């Protein structure tokens, strides 16, 4: 049986390996750029022309140019007279109590405390007419604030 006792051709192996790695490296960038080019082309082809948006822009342009007062003049009047000159754009106080929910320093919480209509929490004992209000009773919405000491007969009102 014949065997090959010649030394391995390392140079040929290295050249073939480097050539393969170089080819794969170049092909990666070629395929990436091809994919990007094709993907962007398909995305642009699938985009519909925004007919409703164009119609809206046309209507807005008509309103801006067809108003009884030119925009420049209206801006000048607003700058000279201020917002209070027109009831349509004058600032109005908000009646929204949403941001004040749970906030003990809110206007409504202060009004309730002054009128004595503040609710007490479940932990606080309910006082009857014969006993003075507790100095540590927590009101709903106090958010863990330190209890305020009230003046009573035990400390001489100090």
BELPE-V566797 format. One record per residue. N is the residue number from 1. SS is DSSP state (~ for helix, > for strand, _ for the rest). BURIAL is + if it has 16 or more other ideal C-beta (glycine too) atoms within 10 Angstrom, else -. D_CENTER is the distance of its C-alpha to the mean C-alpha in Angstrom with 2 decimals. Layout:
N/SS/BURIAL/D_CENTER
N/SS/BURIAL/D_CENTER
//
This chain:
1/_/-/81.39
2/_/-/79.89
3/_/-/76.97
4/_/-/75.16
5/_/-/75.67
6/_/-/74.14
7/_/-/71.33
8/_/-/67.74
9/_/-/66.58
10/~/-/63.58
11/~/-/63.19
12/~/-/62.83
13/~/-/60.31
14/~/-/58.14
15/~/-/58.34
16/~/-/57.34
17/~/-/54.40
18/~/-/53.09
19/~/-/53.57
20/~/-/51.62
21/~/-/48.71
22/~/-/48.68
23/~/-/48.80
24/~/-/45.91
25/~/-/43.84
26/~/-/44.54
27/~/-/43.97
28/~/-/40.49
29/~/-/39.37
30/~/-/41.31
31/~/-/39.71
32/~/-/36.16
33/~/-/36.66
34/~/-/38.34
35/~/-/35.52
36/~/-/32.89
37/~/-/35.12
38/~/-/35.73
39/~/-/32.17
40/~/-/30.85
41/~/-/33.81
42/~/-/33.16
43/~/-/29.47
44/~/-/30.53
45/~/-/33.32
46/~/-/31.10
47/_/-/28.64
48/_/-/29.63
49/_/-/30.08
50/_/-/27.40
51/~/-/30.02
52/~/-/27.76
53/~/-/25.53
54/~/-/28.73
55/~/-/30.07
56/~/-/26.99
57/~/-/27.33
58/~/-/31.03
59/~/-/30.48
60/~/-/28.05
61/~/-/30.60
62/~/-/33.35
63/~/-/31.54
64/~/-/30.93
65/~/-/34.54
66/_/-/36.20
67/_/-/34.97
68/_/-/37.76
69/_/-/36.50
70/_/-/35.59
71/~/-/32.08
72/~/-/33.58
73/~/-/35.61
74/~/-/32.77
75/~/-/30.65
76/~/-/33.74
77/~/-/34.29
78/~/-/30.76
79/~/-/31.09
80/~/-/34.52
81/~/-/34.14
82/_/-/30.53
83/~/-/28.22
84/~/-/30.64
85/~/-/33.31
86/_/-/31.86
87/_/-/30.94
88/_/-/28.59
89/_/-/26.16
90/_/-/27.09
91/_/-/24.41
92/_/-/24.72
93/_/-/24.01
94/_/-/21.44
95/_/-/22.95
96/_/-/19.77
97/_/-/20.46
98/~/-/17.38
99/~/-/15.87
100/~/-/19.41
101/_/-/20.07
102/_/-/21.51
103/_/-/21.64
104/_/+/25.30
105/_/-/25.16
106/_/-/24.04
107/~/-/26.53
108/~/-/27.48
109/~/+/28.10
110/~/-/30.36
111/~/-/32.19
112/~/+/32.79
113/~/-/34.12
114/~/-/36.44
115/~/-/37.79
116/_/-/38.31
117/_/-/36.23
118/_/+/33.90
119/_/-/33.81
120/>/-/34.97
121/_/-/33.49
122/_/-/35.46
123/_/-/36.74
124/_/-/38.26
125/_/-/41.74
126/_/-/42.38
127/_/-/44.77
128/_/-/47.62
129/_/-/49.34
130/_/-/51.89
131/_/-/49.57
132/_/-/47.39
133/_/-/43.61
134/_/-/42.56
135/_/-/41.29
136/_/-/38.80
137/_/+/37.54
138/_/+/33.77
139/>/+/32.11
140/_/-/29.27
141/_/+/26.01
142/_/+/27.61
143/_/-/25.06
144/_/-/27.83
145/_/-/29.00
146/_/-/32.57
147/_/-/35.12
148/_/-/36.74
149/_/-/40.51
150/_/-/42.31
151/_/-/45.78
152/_/-/48.52
153/~/-/52.29
154/~/-/52.17
155/~/-/50.87
156/_/-/52.70
157/_/-/49.63
158/_/-/48.50
//
